[in-house]
Amino acid sequence: MSTEPRAPNASHPRSPTARAWVEVSASALRSNFRRVRSLLGPGPEIIPMVKADAYGLGMARAVEALSEEHPDGWGVATLDEALELKALGRAEPIQIYSPLPPEDLKPALEAGLIVSLSDPQALLDQLASGHLTPATPGTFDVEIDTGMGRAGADPEKVEVWAAALLEGLKGTALHWRGVFTHLHSADHDDPARGDAAVHAQAERFRQTLAALDPLMAAAGHPRLRRHLANSAGLLRYPHLAASFDAVRPGITLYGGTTGVDEGLKDVVAVRARVIRVTEVEPGATLGYGATHVATAPERWVTLGIGYGDGLPRSLSSRGEVLLRGRRVPILGRISMDMTVVLGTAVPDLEPGEVATVLGWDGEARISPEEVAALAGTIHYEILTGLGPRLPRVWTE
Ligand SMILES: Cc1ncc(COP(=O)(O)O)c(C=O)c1O
């Protein structure tokens, strides 16, 4: 797709690039998947996380693009996401990684989705109450809480819950496939603290596996599949990540960690058209609260994008955008549908020209991390916060 300014009068009322849009590079997404593969070697399976609409980029298109790289499964967070993905007809296993509300457990199992249990007793309770029957088919993993604290079974009590689970599964059609844990600090700003936390979690996970393995063997149960690494885990600790059976990258695939590894590529750009250009005199006021007042003649350039599209309002008077490959500041308060930038240094601007709010324009680049730092959040929230009003325009 071209990001050239449109010719005057060439507008199409239904063009997805008429106002503002998210440009997503399918080839960069695939390239990032291959980079993950090359960092890890052929051993571990790669399970792309496509939850939250593939981090805001569009699940169906992300799945279509990544399928060409032969992933080993897909990761989502909710039953609805899993059902949406299942409807795409892919053959790879779909796992729901967040704990499910009790009423979603049975439909998820019956739909052939892999469930992640934090509380194995809850499954046994549903069997005991008859809500699940021994004939209910289904596959699940157990999450182990090695320190994330938001989900997962207690590793200190592994012998108790695992023995109860193995006993309760006898004579049922349910299959316990594996165990996993989640790293909380692999991307810690302080590498020493990150190292200590990752190794402590890995050690706890290994101890849990050491307790589980003999129990499983005694019950004649196949070896459990095991994994722990997210993006930061596999980028910073590839040997550790590859010593388990799978990895679960999300943000790395979507270009959120391009600064960490030079083999990774930008995937996402947010573009907005210029909708007005005006020359103002000193004293002119701008935006809600009139927080910007021109002190000299200025060229104000209005972009058709605002916080209603997911551009954080906290970038008001702080953020920058790219106009013709050059950084220009955001002036005054961002409003719901419009944002004004200073175009004084950019000659001959006309409505229709394309500005880049996030992403690349020639050599210049505004990364998701940069926007997130200014907005006081993380790049994950910038991507997942991109609103439904922005068409996702996929390019090769
Ligand atoms: C269980 C689990 N695994 C993997 C991921 C992927 O994380 P990241 O996007 O940091 O790679 C997530 C996302 O938060 C997750 O919840």
The ligand as an ORCA input file, in Angstrom:
! r2SCAN-3c Opt
* xyz 0 1
  C       0.595    -17.093     29.489
  C       1.207    -16.143     28.504
  N       2.190    -16.580     27.722
  C       2.785    -15.781     26.810
  C       2.397    -14.470     26.672
  C       3.081    -13.618     25.634
  O       3.799    -12.583     26.236
  P       4.702    -11.591     25.358
  O       3.765    -10.795     24.564
  O       5.429    -10.793     26.381
  O       5.573    -12.457     24.523
  C       1.380    -13.961     27.478
  C       0.969    -12.548     27.365
  O       0.868    -11.822     28.302
  C       0.771    -14.833     28.424
  O      -0.223    -14.401     29.207
*
